[in-house]
Amino acid sequence: MRNLLARIAGRAVEQPALAIALTLLVVLVAGAGALRLQPSAATDSLVDSGSEAFADTERFKDEFGEDPVAVLVRGDLQR
C-alpha cells in the first residue's frame, strides 16, 4: 500500500497537469452527485422500518399526531 501511494505521489509530481485534471474531474462528479441529494428528516430515514423504535414512533404518532407543538412559558425562568 505504501509503495502504491509513493508511486501515485511520484506520478503527480512528474505530471502535475494530469493530477490537477483528475482532481477536477473527481470534484465535478462528486459535486454533480451532491446536487442530486434530497435532505429528509423523516423518521423512516433515521431508523430501520422493521425496528422496534420505528414501531413505537408510529404508534406514538397514531395516538398523539405528528404536528409540532409550541410551548409558551411565562415568568422567571431562572428558577
C-alpha positions as CSV (number, residue, x, y, z in Angstrom):
1,M,0.0,0.0,0.0
2,R,2.8,2.4,0.9
3,N,4.5,1.6,-2.4
4,L,1.3,2.3,-4.3
5,L,0.9,5.7,-2.6
6,A,4.5,6.6,-3.3
7,R,4.0,5.8,-7.0
8,I,0.9,7.9,-7.2
9,A,2.7,10.8,-5.4
10,G,5.6,10.5,-7.8
11,R,3.4,10.4,-10.8
12,A,1.6,13.6,-9.5
13,V,4.9,15.4,-9.2
14,E,6.1,14.3,-12.6
15,Q,2.8,15.2,-14.3
16,P,1.0,18.0,-12.3
17,A,-1.4,18.9,-15.1
18,L,-2.7,15.3,-15.2
19,A,-3.1,15.3,-11.4
20,I,-5.0,18.6,-11.4
21,A,-7.2,17.4,-14.3
22,L,-8.1,14.1,-12.5
23,T,-8.7,16.0,-9.2
24,L,-11.1,18.4,-11.0
25,L,-12.9,15.5,-12.7
26,V,-13.4,13.9,-9.3
27,V,-14.7,17.1,-7.8
28,L,-17.1,17.7,-10.6
29,V,-18.5,14.2,-10.5
30,A,-18.9,14.4,-6.7
31,G,-20.4,17.9,-6.9
32,A,-23.0,16.7,-9.5
33,G,-23.9,13.8,-7.3
34,A,-24.2,16.0,-4.2
35,L,-26.6,18.3,-6.1
36,R,-29.0,15.4,-6.6
37,L,-29.2,14.6,-2.9
38,Q,-32.6,15.4,-1.2
39,P,-32.4,16.1,2.6
40,S,-35.0,14.5,4.7
41,A,-35.8,14.5,8.4
42,A,-38.5,11.8,8.1
43,T,-38.5,9.2,10.9
44,D,-38.2,6.4,8.4
45,S,-34.8,7.8,7.2
46,L,-33.4,7.7,10.7
47,V,-34.3,4.2,11.8
48,D,-35.0,0.9,10.1
49,S,-38.7,0.5,9.3
50,G,-38.5,-3.0,10.8
51,S,-37.1,-1.9,14.2
52,E,-38.9,-1.6,17.5
53,A,-38.1,2.1,17.7
54,F,-39.8,2.7,14.4
55,A,-42.9,0.8,15.5
56,D,-43.0,2.7,18.8
57,T,-42.7,6.0,16.9
58,E,-45.5,5.1,14.5
59,R,-47.7,4.1,17.5
60,F,-46.9,7.4,19.2
61,K,-47.8,9.4,16.0
62,D,-51.1,7.5,15.8
63,E,-52.0,8.4,19.4
64,F,-50.8,12.0,19.5
65,G,-50.4,13.1,15.9
66,E,-47.3,14.4,14.3
67,D,-47.9,18.2,14.3
68,P,-45.3,20.3,16.1
69,V,-46.2,21.8,19.5
70,A,-45.2,25.2,20.6
71,V,-44.9,25.8,24.4
72,L,-45.1,29.3,25.7
73,V,-43.5,29.9,29.2
74,R,-44.0,33.0,31.3
75,G,-42.4,34.0,34.5
76,D,-38.9,33.9,36.0
77,L,-37.2,31.2,34.0
78,Q,-34.1,31.3,36.3
79,R,-35.8,29.2,38.9
